[in-house]
C-alpha cells in the first residue's frame, strides 16, 4: 500500500510518499529549487531499527524535461546513498536511472542471494534443552568440539541474552556438523574448552 500527502505553503509545494516497504520520498519545490529526500528504515535485529536519509537539491530551469531528468538523477543518487549507509545491496539501471534493491535472505552470519542446492551430509542430530529428550554427554562433548573447531557455525548469544536461561551458544541452521538449533550453556563447558572472547 502506498500513501501520498501533498501540501502547499505559500509558493512552496511538497509531496511525501510512503510505499509498502517503508520508503519515504519527499519532493519539495521552493521557488527555483527542488529538494528530493529519500528515507529508509530497516530492522537489522529484533527490537532494533536503523534509519538513513539523504536530501539533494536540484536547481530548476525553464525546461520541464530537463528538470524531470535532474530530479530523477537526484532521487537515484539519494536512494543509492541511503542503501549504502544501511548496507543494502542494490543495482542501478543506468539507462532509466532506476535503483533496484536486491532482496537477500540472511542465514546466520552468511548472506545468500537465493536458495542453494542442499548437499547430502551427515549431521549429528541432538536435541536442545527445550526438546523432550536430554542430549547425551557424548552429544554435548561433540557439540563443544564443533564449537571450538567451527565457531562460525554457531551463534554466540553471551553478550545479548535477554533471558538468563537462554543458551550461550546455538548451532546455526547451516552448520554442517551439528543439527541447527543445538544449544550449549556455559555451565556445561568442559575444562579443555578455550572460551572465545565476547
Secondary structure, DSSP 8 states (H G I E B T S, - for coil): --EEEEEEETTEEEEEEE-TT--EEEEEEETTEEEEEEEEEEEEETTEEEEEEEEEEEE--S-HHHHHHHHHHHHHHHHHHHHHHHT--EEEETTTTEEEE---EEETTEEESS---------B----TTSSS---HHHHHHHHHHHHH-GGGEEE-GGG-SSTTS-SEEE-TT-SSB-TT-EE-GGG--TT------
